Amino acid sequence: MTVASAAATASGAHEAHEHHHYTTTGLDHRKIAIWAFIGSECMLFASLISTYLVYKGRSVVGPFPHEAWTSPAGQVFKPILDIPVTSASTFVLLMSSLFMVLALAAVEGKGKPGYEGVLGSSKFWLLATALAGVTFLGFQAYEFTSFVHEGLTIRTNLFGTSFFTLTGFHGTHVAVGVLWLMTLLFIDMKRGLGPRDAIIVDICALYWHFVDVVWIAIFTLVYLIK
Amino acid sequence: MALTAATTAHASSASQSSEQTGLWSWLTTVDHKKIGILYLYTALFYLLVGGLEAVLIRTQLAKPNLSVVSAELYNQLFTMHGTTMVFLVVMPLSAAFFNYLIPLQIGARDVAFPRLNAFSYWVFALGGLFITLPIFFGMAPNGGWFGYAPLSGPTYSGGFNMDFWVLGLQILGISSLAAAFNFITTIINMRAPGMTLMRMPMFTWMSFVVQFLVILAFPVITAALFFLQFDRFFGTNFYEAQAGGDPLLWQHLFWVFGHPEVYILILPAFGLVSEVLPTHSRKPLFGYNVMAYSGIMIGFLGFGVWAHHMFAVGMGPVADSIFALTTMLIGLPTGVKIFNWIATMYGGSLRFPTSMKFAIGLIAMFTIGGISGVMHSSPPSDLQQTDTYFIVAHFHYVLYGGAMMGIFAGIYHYFPKITGRLMNEKIGTWQFWLNFIGLNLTFFPMHFSGMLGMPRRIYTYDAGQGWDLFNMMSTVGTYMLLVAGLLFAYNFFRSKKHGAVAGNDPWGAPTLEWSIPSPPPEYNFAQIPEVTSRYPLWDLKAPEKMAGIEHSHADAMTITDAHAVPVHEETERRTAKELGIPIPFPTVKPFMVALGIIITFSGLIVLHAGKFPLAMAMMIGGGAFMVGSLYAWLTSPLE
């Protein structure tokens, strides 16, 4: 009776894993689908990143990412990219992956020895991951605003066009991830996430780590390499 | 008398299998079979639309200097003919078969994500309307189905025409991607016990390869379309030459998608004839393993040949040579398939129902298209042929002679499974020969008009260039194809009502989908079968055909699923409730999410029209409706 009502409550939020259907690989369908999705996303970011690289150094007018530029009217634009600030936001995003790992571990290990206190608090780590994501987005909003103030918009030149598109797409992915994490946090607060829910946290974690890895590529190729 | 009794029995059982009918049941269905049927009807409707566009094009070109349609309308017609046939006919017809057949062929009760499946269909159906309806307002896309930027950019294609194309293709891409994630998961994870990868029916194999092509190729055009969308709507510089933008960027991105897309169109048809040929040769598929591997090889090489569409842009000898080489290389696995089909028929006891005629038609016609393909894999030869009717001849031989012939073979073969009745063979034979002669009469002369220098995409031409006769032949052929199409429609609807009752397995076919009643009950398999070989039904009914085919030992069988039983024929029709099989609830939420997406995208068109407040309301409202419906969907139980 209790079990049935618990299952009924649980199915309110997420359904299929209650029944433990037979699957060929023994894996949950969602795990396979998210890997296929990530494979697909790799091609999207590969296209965006290659376009940025192909257009590197081909802008007809400035401002430029790594060099100062004097406009025909005599106005001086300093190099646009601010590596120290972006290093800080990169660090925050990398840390969020660590929090995500701890969040999944807390969900999987709930009630097991070694998962007492903060280590066992999936709510804490989900919140920490989401907040790190929001912080990264805050940095990006600051970065975009200051670039516009310095005279670089998405229409200014090829650099602006390809830079804002690439990092904007990444930022959108982070925002979707934050929304996903907040949803998980909401479910956790409402009914508590336990080992049986690991899959729904697991697929979110895979997405989050992927978005993180993409940022490592973008940070290296766009910011660090001149 | 007996026949009447059987018909009545059939009719009552058919109504039992799909308890609900009516518009609401179709809007809310999550049954892969009903979704497959929706795809089939929608795509056949667009086949008529795309076909009529072709008839108008050919009427305009029948003689020199005609003015049946204006140059502007002609641009819209050839753009929409290509776009419709690729994205609204061949891909969704393949999707109809993916939906209907994959779960049946692997012994599953549905796809992995039934509601996502309904979502894919509704995005496709609404996206199809989005891109098709503007033609009634003279606003249809007019920059070619390939949408080359900068031509399709804001500078050279102002107005709304290409807006509809850019946004329409984005919408259709969502549908294809969602379906591909679903089918990959289904094929990897929902095979019946004993159904190893190397025992999967060849159609499922080819579909499997296609889904990987979709998930890897579509994101590339998604990115390219986003760039074009940003150029058109937000004034970015991706394809603006004045700002330093590269006019070849679009071509590269488009063809990195576009060439795999060619295999997305043809491989499902290859899969279908690989089911038809062994069945009617009454002999196992020759070289099954090589057939599967060559499909993978085609998919893999398909990503390395894109620039052969661009020899004329001057990439230089090194790039030209590399892409010439990879293009010639991809002819090998394709040739392997042709020879394996011929070897499948060799020594078989052949039957020639309509499906078999179309399957053999595919082998012959695709080979002609394949040979002309090898001709322009060589850059010097291609420079003579590119942008002429020779190319038009080539890709119609592979897409009409190949993909469409394969799909017709598939429809005649699987119609009895889907409807419970056989299609009329006499009309079918007429349709086949009209199609066969019509397609050769239409497309073979294009080789000559092309070689004589007639360029593609021109809306009229002067007399005295040696093109007149060939163009008239092509036009006459097109009208034959129209008649063939109407015959098909007549046969389809007539047979649906009056065709002979089919039973489980009218063809003596070897794979699982034929072990269950036609049309299948909503749960497909009352008991999940345990599979021990590649052709489970021939094990049961024609073991003499199975010499040399590998089996798992009966004692080594480990039945992993408590509900699995050895392969058997199911004749009894009971409801899912009686059998205690959980069936997903019908739901309208996937449709609502799809609707939200369409409203959001339409907002961009309104934005372009300068109505800012309305545009914002549509985009924000549509987006909120989409997200809200999505949350409602994800928080409601599946079954």
Interface residues (C-beta under 8 A of the other chain):
Chain A: S11 G12 A13 H14 E15 A16 H19 Y22 T23 T24 T25 L27 H29 I32 A33 A36 F37 G39 S40 E41 M43 L44 A46 S47 L48 T51 V54 Y55 R58 S59 V60 I154 R155 N157 L158 G160 T161 S162 T165 F169 T183
Chain B: A112 F113 L177 A180 F181 N182 I184 T185 I188 N189 M190 R191 P193 M195 I215 L216 A217 F218 P219 V220 T222 A223 A224 F226 F227 F230 F234 G235 T236 N237 F238 Q242 A243 G244 G245 D246 L249 L253 V256 I528 T560 D561 H563 P582 Y631 L634 T635 S636 P637 L638 E639
